[in-house]
Amino acid sequence: METLTESSQFLFRNISITISVIMLSTFAVSRIVFPKMFSAVYNFSKFGHFKIKEDFGSNIRLFSTENFYFTLLLSASISYVGLNMLMFSTGLPEFMEWAVPKNFGAGVLIWLLLTITVQLFFLLKFLFLSGFGGLFGLPLSTSRHFQEVQGLNNCFILFLVGICAITTYSNYYFPTNLIGILMMSILIYLLYRLLNIFFKLSQLKIYSNLYIFSYLCTTEILPTVIGIKLLFN
């Protein structure tokens, strides 16, 4: 898809605005229904700290209803940002062109399917972390690792949702260079997240830094590199 026609831009903008309204409304309702959990999940003070903090959010069971709900909200947010980048991108790989909607209904359906896929990915990742946590002898760190990663993800993706929403509200055309900026921001974030988690796990003072680094290479770096390679090849 080398260029976008005016009709395509109009369709994609309508899809993006509709989904953003759903997302922002859900955030507002979540803030009212789960005030404490919402404040813990979207705690931006954690994003800039390299120290583990014990708070309300750290005591929530990973498979609790509240945690599942906010993980689903995270999945929907990631899918919204990803769908924007796919819809307005140029030169997509052929195997990704299915994610570019042909009509309004298809756009919403693709977003829902992407949300389910990302949610399943998070479940698989936790199982993946649990498996390698046992292999590396880090069972006590697995839950903490997953919670800290999700905490960083929630804050970062909320920032990206805001950028995408503001862009589609204020512009008829989604700036092409913005997609490149978002992709670069995501790569920088992934590196920052890796360093952040490394220092936080190091504070547990149970395992050596080399041991933790080997564990993170297996559970964070390797899956990320494989994912990027599959996406751009």
NUBA-17273 format. One line per 8 residues: their letters; for each residue x, y, z of N, C-alpha, C. Coordinates in nm, 3 decimals, always signed. Example, Ala and Ser with C-alpha at 12.3 -4.5 7.8 and 13.67 -1.06 7.14 Angstrom:
! NUBA-17273
as	+1.319/-0.569/+0.780/+1.230/-0.450/+0.780/+1.320/-0.330/+0.780  +1.285/-0.225/+0.708/+1.367/-0.106/+0.714/+1.290/+0.003/+0.787
END
This chain:
! NUBA-17273
metltess	+0.085/-0.117/+0.000/+0.000/+0.000/+0.000/+0.090/+0.123/+0.000  +0.121/+0.177/-0.118/+0.219/+0.283/-0.130/+0.161/+0.420/-0.093  +0.041/+0.448/-0.137/-0.021/+0.576/-0.106/-0.164/+0.553/-0.058  -0.215/+0.652/+0.013/-0.352/+0.643/+0.062/-0.439/+0.743/-0.012  -0.551/+0.697/-0.062/-0.645/+0.786/-0.128/-0.717/+0.869/-0.022  -0.783/+0.973/-0.067/-0.856/+1.059/+0.027/-0.968/+0.982/+0.095  -1.032/+0.893/+0.021/-1.141/+0.813/+0.080/-1.087/+0.718/+0.187  -0.968/+0.662/+0.164/-0.907/+0.573/+0.262/-0.871/+0.649/+0.388
qflfrnis	-0.813/+0.767/+0.371/-0.779/+0.850/+0.487/-0.904/+0.883/+0.568  -1.012/+0.916/+0.499/-1.137/+0.949/+0.566/-1.192/+0.829/+0.642  -1.188/+0.710/+0.578/-1.235/+0.587/+0.643/-1.151/+0.556/+0.766  -1.018/+0.559/+0.751/-0.929/+0.526/+0.861/-0.946/+0.623/+0.977  -0.965/+0.751/+0.943/-0.984/+0.852/+1.048/-1.112/+0.826/+1.126  -1.220/+0.791/+1.057/-1.346/+0.761/+1.124/-1.334/+0.640/+1.216  -1.264/+0.537/+1.168/-1.242/+0.417/+1.249/-1.162/+0.452/+1.373  -1.054/+0.528/+1.354/-0.967/+0.565/+1.466/-1.041/+0.649/+1.569
itisviml	-1.120/+0.745/+1.523/-1.194/+0.831/+1.616/-1.296/+0.749/+1.694  -1.366/+0.659/+1.626/-1.468/+0.577/+1.694/-1.404/+0.491/+1.803  -1.295/+0.425/+1.770/-1.228/+0.338/+1.868/-1.173/+0.422/+1.984  -1.118/+0.539/+1.952/-1.062/+0.625/+2.058/-1.171/+0.671/+2.154  -1.290/+0.700/+2.102/-1.402/+0.739/+2.188/-1.438/+0.623/+2.282  -1.440/+0.502/+2.228/-1.467/+0.384/+2.311/-1.360/+0.369/+2.418  -1.233/+0.385/+2.378/-1.122/+0.369/+2.471/-1.127/+0.475/+2.581  -1.142/+0.601/+2.543/-1.142/+0.709/+2.642/-1.262/+0.697/+2.736
stfavsri	-1.375/+0.655/+2.684/-1.494/+0.634/+2.769/-1.468/+0.521/+2.869  -1.401/+0.416/+2.823/-1.369/+0.304/+2.910/-1.272/+0.346/+3.019  -1.173/+0.428/+2.984/-1.080/+0.480/+3.084/-1.155/+0.560/+3.190  -1.249/+0.643/+3.146/-1.325/+0.727/+3.239/-1.409/+0.642/+3.334  -1.476/+0.542/+3.279/-1.559/+0.452/+3.362/-1.471/+0.374/+3.458  -1.356/+0.327/+3.411/-1.264/+0.250/+3.496/-1.213/+0.335/+3.611  -1.190/+0.463/+3.584/-1.142/+0.555/+3.689/-1.246/+0.568/+3.799  -1.374/+0.564/+3.762/-1.482/+0.579/+3.859/-1.509/+0.448/+3.934
vfpkmfsa	-1.511/+0.337/+3.861/-1.546/+0.207/+3.920/-1.431/+0.148/+4.001  -1.307/+0.163/+3.952/-1.190/+0.108/+4.021/-1.090/+0.220/+4.052  -1.124/+0.313/+4.138/-1.037/+0.429/+4.161/-0.898/+0.393/+4.212  -0.889/+0.304/+4.312/-0.759/+0.267/+4.369/-0.676/+0.189/+4.268  -0.739/+0.093/+4.203/-0.668/+0.011/+4.106/-0.624/+0.095/+3.988  -0.707/+0.187/+3.945/-0.674/+0.273/+3.832/-0.551/+0.358/+3.865  -0.549/+0.414/+3.985/-0.436/+0.497/+4.026/-0.308/+0.415/+4.036  -0.320/+0.289/+4.078/-0.203/+0.202/+4.089/-0.152/+0.158/+3.952
vynfskfg	-0.245/+0.128/+3.862/-0.208/+0.081/+3.728/-0.143/+0.192/+3.648  -0.201/+0.312/+3.651/-0.149/+0.425/+3.574/-0.072/+0.521/+3.666  +0.024/+0.463/+3.736/+0.109/+0.539/+3.828/+0.237/+0.581/+3.757  +0.238/+0.702/+3.705/+0.352/+0.748/+3.625/+0.478/+0.770/+3.708  +0.464/+0.776/+3.840/+0.583/+0.792/+3.924/+0.671/+0.667/+3.916  +0.608/+0.551/+3.893/+0.685/+0.426/+3.880/+0.768/+0.426/+3.752  +0.718/+0.493/+3.651/+0.782/+0.490/+3.521/+0.922/+0.552/+3.526  +0.939/+0.652/+3.610/+1.068/+0.719/+3.616/+1.159/+0.671/+3.727
hfkikedf	+1.117/+0.565/+3.799/+1.197/+0.513/+3.910/+1.256/+0.378/+3.876  +1.374/+0.353/+3.931/+1.441/+0.225/+3.912/+1.440/+0.144/+4.042  +1.353/+0.182/+4.133/+1.342/+0.111/+4.260/+1.204/+0.048/+4.272  +1.200/-0.068/+4.332/+1.073/-0.137/+4.352/+0.995/-0.068/+4.463  +0.868/-0.044/+4.435/+0.781/+0.018/+4.535/+0.667/-0.077/+4.569  +0.647/-0.094/+4.698/+0.534/-0.176/+4.742/+0.413/-0.085/+4.759  +0.309/-0.109/+4.681/+0.189/-0.028/+4.692/+0.067/-0.116/+4.670  -0.048/-0.052/+4.652/-0.174/-0.127/+4.635/-0.167/-0.221/+4.516
gsnirlfs	-0.112/-0.172/+4.405/-0.108/-0.253/+4.283/-0.021/-0.375/+4.293  +0.085/-0.370/+4.374/+0.177/-0.483/+4.383/+0.118/-0.599/+4.461  +0.008/-0.575/+4.532/-0.056/-0.681/+4.611/-0.172/-0.749/+4.538  -0.201/-0.706/+4.416/-0.311/-0.765/+4.339/-0.266/-0.897/+4.277  -0.347/-1.001/+4.295/-0.315/-1.131/+4.235/-0.319/-1.120/+4.083  -0.225/-1.187/+4.017/-0.212/-1.175/+3.872/-0.334/-1.225/+3.798  -0.405/-1.321/+3.855/-0.522/-1.376/+3.787/-0.653/-1.330/+3.853  -0.647/-1.217/+3.921/-0.769/-1.162/+3.979/-0.854/-1.097/+3.870
tenfyftl	-0.981/-1.073/+3.901/-1.072/-1.011/+3.805/-1.025/-0.871/+3.767  -0.981/-0.793/+3.867/-0.935/-0.657/+3.840/-0.812/-0.657/+3.750  -0.718/-0.745/+3.779/-0.596/-0.750/+3.699/-0.625/-0.794/+3.556  -0.716/-0.891/+3.541/-0.754/-0.938/+3.408/-0.820/-0.823/+3.331  -0.904/-0.746/+3.398/-0.974/-0.636/+3.332/-0.876/-0.531/+3.281  -0.781/-0.492/+3.366/-0.688/-0.388/+3.325/-0.586/-0.441/+3.223  -0.559/-0.569/+3.226/-0.475/-0.627/+3.121/-0.549/-0.625/+2.988  -0.680/-0.652/+2.992/-0.761/-0.644/+2.872/-0.767/-0.501/+2.818
llsasisy	-0.774/-0.405/+2.908/-0.774/-0.264/+2.869/-0.640/-0.227/+2.805  -0.532/-0.282/+2.860/-0.400/-0.261/+2.801/-0.393/-0.322/+2.661  -0.448/-0.441/+2.647/-0.449/-0.509/+2.516/-0.527/-0.428/+2.414  -0.641/-0.373/+2.455/-0.722/-0.290/+2.364/-0.648/-0.163/+2.325  -0.573/-0.106/+2.419/-0.496/+0.016/+2.392/-0.383/-0.011/+2.295  -0.311/-0.120/+2.318/-0.202/-0.158/+2.227/-0.257/-0.183/+2.087  -0.371/-0.251/+2.078/-0.432/-0.281/+1.949/-0.475/-0.153/+1.878  -0.525/-0.057/+1.953/-0.567/+0.071/+1.894/-0.446/+0.144/+1.834
vglnmlmf	-0.338/+0.153/+1.910/-0.217/+0.220/+1.859/-0.160/+0.144/+1.740  -0.153/+0.011/+1.751/-0.101/-0.070/+1.642/-0.184/-0.059/+1.516  -0.316/-0.056/+1.532/-0.405/-0.046/+1.416/-0.387/+0.089/+1.347  -0.369/+0.195/+1.424/-0.342/+0.327/+1.365/-0.215/+0.325/+1.282  -0.111/+0.264/+1.335/+0.017/+0.259/+1.264/+0.006/+0.174/+1.138  -0.076/+0.070/+1.143/-0.095/-0.016/+1.025/-0.181/+0.052/+0.919  -0.289/+0.116/+0.963/-0.382/+0.178/+0.869/-0.316/+0.290/+0.790  -0.238/+0.371/+0.858/-0.183/+0.491/+0.795/-0.041/+0.471/+0.744
stglpefm	+0.010/+0.349/+0.758/+0.147/+0.323/+0.714/+0.151/+0.301/+0.564  +0.270/+0.318/+0.506/+0.291/+0.289/+0.364/+0.397/+0.181/+0.351  +0.386/+0.101/+0.247/+0.485/-0.005/+0.225/+0.477/-0.118/+0.324  +0.356/-0.156/+0.365/+0.340/-0.267/+0.458/+0.379/-0.400/+0.393  +0.435/-0.493/+0.472/+0.458/-0.629/+0.419/+0.326/-0.692/+0.377  +0.331/-0.778/+0.279/+0.208/-0.838/+0.226/+0.130/-0.914/+0.333  +0.204/-0.981/+0.423/+0.134/-1.063/+0.522/+0.063/-0.978/+0.628  +0.087/-0.844/+0.629/+0.022/-0.757/+0.726/-0.094/-0.678/+0.664
ewavpknf	-0.113/-0.690/+0.534/-0.216/-0.610/+0.468/-0.358/-0.649/+0.509  -0.372/-0.767/+0.568/-0.504/-0.809/+0.617/-0.552/-0.717/+0.728  -0.457/-0.652/+0.799/-0.493/-0.567/+0.913/-0.537/-0.428/+0.871  -0.530/-0.399/+0.740/-0.577/-0.269/+0.690/-0.723/-0.285/+0.650  -0.817/-0.223/+0.722/-0.961/-0.244/+0.698/-1.008/-0.188/+0.564  -1.103/-0.259/+0.505/-1.163/-0.216/+0.379/-1.291/-0.136/+0.400  -1.349/-0.150/+0.519/-1.469/-0.073/+0.552/-1.474/-0.051/+0.703  -1.571/+0.027/+0.749/-1.578/+0.066/+0.889/-1.595/-0.055/+0.982
gagvliwl	-1.688/-0.144/+0.948/-1.712/-0.261/+1.032/-1.590/-0.349/+1.043  -1.518/-0.365/+0.931/-1.397/-0.446/+0.931/-1.292/-0.386/+1.023  -1.285/-0.252/+1.028/-1.187/-0.186/+1.113/-1.211/-0.215/+1.260  -1.336/-0.206/+1.303/-1.370/-0.234/+1.443/-1.346/-0.382/+1.475  -1.382/-0.470/+1.381/-1.363/-0.614/+1.401/-1.214/-0.648/+1.412  -1.132/-0.588/+1.326/-0.988/-0.612/+1.331/-0.932/-0.567/+1.465  -0.979/-0.453/+1.514/-0.934/-0.403/+1.645/-0.970/-0.502/+1.757  -1.092/-0.556/+1.753/-1.134/-0.653/+1.855/-1.050/-0.781/+1.847
lltitvql	-1.024/-0.828/+1.725/-0.944/-0.949/+1.708/-0.801/-0.927/+1.754  -0.747/-0.809/+1.725/-0.612/-0.777/+1.772/-0.608/-0.771/+1.924  -0.714/-0.719/+1.985/-0.722/-0.711/+2.132/-0.718/-0.850/+2.193  -0.795/-0.943/+2.138/-0.796/-1.080/+2.188/-0.659/-1.145/+2.170  -0.597/-1.119/+2.055/-0.465/-1.176/+2.027/-0.361/-1.127/+2.126  -0.361/-0.995/+2.153/-0.264/-0.938/+2.247/-0.289/-0.991/+2.388  -0.417/-1.007/+2.424/-0.450/-1.060/+2.556/-0.396/-1.202/+2.571  -0.412/-1.283/+2.468/-0.358/-1.419/+2.471/-0.205/-1.416/+2.477
ffllkflf	-0.145/-1.319/+2.408/+0.000/-1.304/+2.412/+0.048/-1.278/+2.553  -0.024/-1.192/+2.628/+0.016/-1.163/+2.766/+0.006/-1.289/+2.853  -0.097/-1.370/+2.830/-0.111/-1.495/+2.905/+0.005/-1.588/+2.873  +0.038/-1.600/+2.744/+0.149/-1.685/+2.703/+0.281/-1.633/+2.758  +0.295/-1.501/+2.763/+0.419/-1.445/+2.815/+0.435/-1.477/+2.962  +0.325/-1.469/+3.039/+0.336/-1.503/+3.181/+0.374/-1.650/+3.198  +0.313/-1.736/+3.117/+0.350/-1.878/+3.124/+0.495/-1.898/+3.083  +0.540/-1.820/+2.983/+0.678/-1.825/+2.937/+0.773/-1.781/+3.048
lsgfgglf	+0.738/-1.671/+3.116/+0.819/-1.623/+3.228/+0.822/-1.725/+3.341  +0.707/-1.786/+3.367/+0.701/-1.887/+3.474/+0.791/-2.005/+3.442  +0.788/-2.048/+3.315/+0.870/-2.162/+3.275/+1.019/-2.132/+3.289  +1.061/-2.018/+3.237/+1.203/-1.984/+3.246/+1.241/-1.939/+3.386  +1.144/-1.887/+3.462/+1.172/-1.854/+3.601/+1.208/-1.979/+3.679  +1.135/-2.088/+3.652/+1.167/-2.215/+3.716/+1.299/-2.271/+3.667  +1.325/-2.256/+3.537/+1.449/-2.308/+3.478/+1.571/-2.236/+3.534  +1.559/-2.103/+3.552/+1.670/-2.025/+3.606/+1.669/-2.018/+3.758
glplstsr	+1.571/-2.083/+3.820/+1.562/-2.079/+3.965/+1.519/-1.944/+4.018  +1.430/-1.876/+3.945/+1.384/-1.744/+3.985/+1.233/-1.741/+4.008  +1.177/-1.839/+4.073/+1.030/-1.843/+4.085/+0.973/-1.724/+4.160  +1.047/-1.669/+4.257/+0.996/-1.556/+4.335/+0.995/-1.426/+4.255  +1.073/-1.421/+4.148/+1.085/-1.297/+4.070/+0.989/-1.292/+3.952  +0.929/-1.406/+3.917/+0.845/-1.411/+3.798/+0.726/-1.317/+3.807  +0.651/-1.323/+3.917/+0.534/-1.237/+3.934/+0.575/-1.091/+3.940  +0.683/-1.063/+4.013/+0.730/-0.925/+4.023/+0.774/-0.873/+3.886
hfqevqgl	+0.843/-0.954/+3.811/+0.887/-0.918/+3.676/+0.767/-0.882/+3.590  +0.667/-0.969/+3.588/+0.549/-0.947/+3.505/+0.474/-0.822/+3.548  +0.458/-0.802/+3.678/+0.384/-0.686/+3.727/+0.455/-0.555/+3.693  +0.587/-0.553/+3.709/+0.663/-0.431/+3.680/+0.659/-0.399/+3.530  +0.671/-0.501/+3.447/+0.664/-0.481/+3.302/+0.528/-0.426/+3.263  +0.422/-0.484/+3.319/+0.286/-0.438/+3.286/+0.263/-0.296/+3.335  +0.321/-0.262/+3.451/+0.307/-0.127/+3.502/+0.368/-0.024/+3.407  +0.487/-0.055/+3.355/+0.552/+0.032/+3.259/+0.473/+0.037/+3.128
nncfilfl	+0.425/-0.079/+3.085/+0.346/-0.085/+2.961/+0.222/+0.002/+2.969  +0.152/-0.004/+3.081/+0.028/+0.073/+3.097/+0.052/+0.223/+3.083  +0.157/+0.272/+3.146/+0.186/+0.416/+3.140/+0.227/+0.457/+3.000  +0.314/+0.379/+2.938/+0.365/+0.415/+2.806/+0.255/+0.410/+2.700  +0.171/+0.307/+2.704/+0.068/+0.292/+2.601/-0.041/+0.398/+2.618  -0.066/+0.442/+2.742/-0.164/+0.549/+2.764/-0.115/+0.678/+2.697  +0.016/+0.701/+2.703/+0.076/+0.816/+2.637/+0.058/+0.807/+2.485  +0.080/+0.687/+2.428/+0.064/+0.668/+2.284/-0.082/+0.680/+2.240
vgicaitt	-0.173/+0.630/+2.322/-0.316/+0.643/+2.292/-0.353/+0.791/+2.282  -0.302/+0.870/+2.374/-0.329/+1.013/+2.372/-0.277/+1.080/+2.245  -0.155/+1.041/+2.203/-0.097/+1.099/+2.081/-0.182/+1.063/+1.959  -0.220/+0.936/+1.949/-0.299/+0.892/+1.833/-0.436/+0.959/+1.832  -0.499/+0.970/+1.948/-0.631/+1.032/+1.956/-0.625/+1.179/+1.917  -0.529/+1.252/+1.973/-0.516/+1.394/+1.943/-0.487/+1.416/+1.795  -0.402/+1.329/+1.738/-0.366/+1.343/+1.597/-0.486/+1.324/+1.506  -0.565/+1.220/+1.531/-0.681/+1.193/+1.444/-0.792/+1.295/+1.466
ysnyyfpt	-0.800/+1.353/+1.587/-0.902/+1.455/+1.611/-0.868/+1.586/+1.541  -0.740/+1.617/+1.533/-0.700/+1.749/+1.485/-0.657/+1.752/+1.338  -0.631/+1.634/+1.280/-0.583/+1.631/+1.141/-0.668/+1.536/+1.057  -0.693/+1.580/+0.935/-0.760/+1.489/+0.840/-0.663/+1.381/+0.795  -0.537/+1.419/+0.779/-0.434/+1.324/+0.740/-0.346/+1.290/+0.860  -0.316/+1.162/+0.874/-0.227/+1.116/+0.979/-0.084/+1.134/+0.927  -0.002/+1.223/+0.989/+0.133/+1.251/+0.937/+0.216/+1.124/+0.921  +0.274/+1.106/+0.803/+0.354/+0.987/+0.777/+0.475/+0.979/+0.868
nligilmm	+0.539/+1.094/+0.893/+0.658/+1.092/+0.978/+0.626/+1.060/+1.123  +0.500/+1.077/+1.163/+0.462/+1.045/+1.300/+0.475/+0.895/+1.326  +0.447/+0.814/+1.226/+0.459/+0.669/+1.240/+0.603/+0.631/+1.270  +0.698/+0.693/+1.199/+0.839/+0.669/+1.225/+0.879/+0.711/+1.365  +0.825/+0.825/+1.410/+0.855/+0.874/+1.545/+0.800/+0.778/+1.650  +0.678/+0.727/+1.627/+0.618/+0.632/+1.721/+0.699/+0.502/+1.728  +0.744/+0.455/+1.613/+0.823/+0.332/+1.609/+0.956/+0.350/+1.682  +1.020/+0.464/+1.661/+1.146/+0.493/+1.731/+1.123/+0.505/+1.881
siliylly	+1.011/+0.568/+1.919/+0.977/+0.580/+2.061/+0.956/+0.444/+2.125  +0.893/+0.354/+2.051/+0.869/+0.219/+2.103/+1.000/+0.144/+2.123  +1.093/+0.157/+2.029/+1.223/+0.090/+2.041/+1.301/+0.144/+2.161  +1.299/+0.277/+2.178/+1.366/+0.338/+2.293/+1.302/+0.291/+2.423  +1.169/+0.284/+2.422/+1.096/+0.237/+2.541/+1.134/+0.094/+2.577  +1.143/+0.006/+2.477/+1.176/-0.133/+2.504/+1.314/-0.146/+2.568  +1.409/-0.063/+2.523/+1.542/-0.062/+2.583/+1.536/-0.009/+2.726  +1.460/+0.098/+2.746/+1.445/+0.155/+2.879/+1.378/+0.055/+2.974
rllniffk	+1.277/-0.013/+2.925/+1.206/-0.111/+3.008/+1.299/-0.223/+3.051  +1.385/-0.267/+2.961/+1.480/-0.373/+2.994/+1.573/-0.329/+3.106  +1.626/-0.208/+3.095/+1.716/-0.156/+3.198/+1.642/-0.137/+3.330  +1.519/-0.087/+3.321/+1.439/-0.063/+3.441/+1.413/-0.193/+3.516  +1.373/-0.296/+3.444/+1.344/-0.425/+3.507/+1.472/-0.488/+3.563  +1.583/-0.471/+3.490/+1.711/-0.526/+3.538/+1.747/-0.469/+3.675  +1.740/-0.337/+3.689/+1.776/-0.274/+3.815/+1.677/-0.309/+3.926  +1.551/-0.323/+3.891/+1.451/-0.357/+3.993/+1.469/-0.500/+4.043
lsqlkiys	+1.497/-0.593/+3.952/+1.521/-0.731/+3.996/+1.651/-0.742/+4.074  +1.749/-0.657/+4.040/+1.876/-0.659/+4.111/+1.858/-0.620/+4.257  +1.756/-0.537/+4.285/+1.733/-0.492/+4.422/+1.686/-0.604/+4.515  +1.638/-0.712/+4.455/+1.594/-0.824/+4.539/+1.711/-0.889/+4.611  +1.834/-0.867/+4.557/+1.958/-0.915/+4.620/+1.956/-1.064/+4.647  +1.891/-1.138/+4.558/+1.887/-1.284/+4.571/+1.976/-1.348/+4.465  +1.988/-1.281/+4.350/+2.060/-1.340/+4.237/+2.168/-1.243/+4.188  +2.269/-1.297/+4.123/+2.377/-1.215/+4.069/+2.327/-1.138/+3.946
nlyifsyl	+2.393/-1.027/+3.916/+2.354/-0.946/+3.800/+2.367/-1.025/+3.670  +2.471/-1.107/+3.659/+2.490/-1.188/+3.539/+2.376/-1.287/+3.523  +2.332/-1.343/+3.633/+2.221/-1.439/+3.629/+2.093/-1.370/+3.584  +2.067/-1.252/+3.639/+1.946/-1.178/+3.602/+1.953/-1.135/+3.456  +2.072/-1.091/+3.410/+2.087/-1.048/+3.272/+2.061/-1.165/+3.177  +2.111/-1.284/+3.210/+2.088/-1.403/+3.127/+1.939/-1.436/+3.121  +1.872/-1.422/+3.234/+1.729/-1.447/+3.242/+1.652/-1.348/+3.155  +1.689/-1.217/+3.160/+1.620/-1.116/+3.081/+1.650/-1.130/+2.932
ctteilpt	+1.771/-1.175/+2.899/+1.803/-1.198/+2.757/+1.709/-1.303/+2.698  +1.678/-1.403/+2.778/+1.591/-1.511/+2.732/+1.445/-1.470/+2.728  +1.402/-1.395/+2.829/+1.259/-1.365/+2.842/+1.217/-1.232/+2.779  +1.311/-1.139/+2.756/+1.277/-1.008/+2.702/+1.343/-0.981/+2.567  +1.475/-0.991/+2.564/+1.549/-0.952/+2.443/+1.520/-1.047/+2.327  +1.532/-1.177/+2.351/+1.514/-1.274/+2.243/+1.374/-1.267/+2.181  +1.265/-1.267/+2.261/+1.131/-1.255/+2.200/+1.112/-1.124/+2.124  +1.170/-1.013/+2.175/+1.157/-0.884/+2.108/+1.227/-0.884/+1.973
vigikllf	+1.349/-0.936/+1.970/+1.425/-0.941/+1.845/+1.354/-1.028/+1.742  +1.303/-1.142/+1.786/+1.231/-1.232/+1.695/+1.106/-1.163/+1.639  +1.033/-1.093/+1.727/+0.912/-1.023/+1.686/+0.940/-0.914/+1.584  +1.045/-0.835/+1.608/+1.082/-0.729/+1.515/+1.126/-0.786/+1.381  +1.202/-0.894/+1.386/+1.251/-0.957/+1.264/+1.135/-1.010/+1.180  +1.036/-1.073/+1.244/+0.921/-1.125/+1.173/+0.837/-1.012/+1.114  +0.831/-0.898/+1.186/+0.746/-0.787/+1.142/+0.804/-0.716/+1.022  +0.935/-0.705/+1.015/+0.997/-0.626/+0.908/+1.061/-0.710/+0.798
n	+1.048/-0.841/+0.804/+1.100/-0.928/+0.697/+0.985/-0.976/+0.607
END
